[in-house]
């Protein structure tokens, strides 16, 4: 094998290794994008659940205030 043939072979090997590394990196980036998308979906769902819970807690507090006021009214307003 001549020097030129060896150089061409080395170049081909280097290009193949580079392509392999690039494919691996692209796979990692795709996986990261999928992970980020999943995290965003989970955060959105958590935010929605938090908002729902906040509304329900607000309603429960309002109900409790109503019950306490009614109980106070039954007792004649004395403490």
Secondary structure, DSSP 8 states (H G I E B T S, - for coil): --HHHHHHHHHHHHHHHHHHHHHHHHHHHHHHHHHHHHHHHHHHHHHHHHHHHHHHHHHHHHHHHHHHHHHHHHTTS--
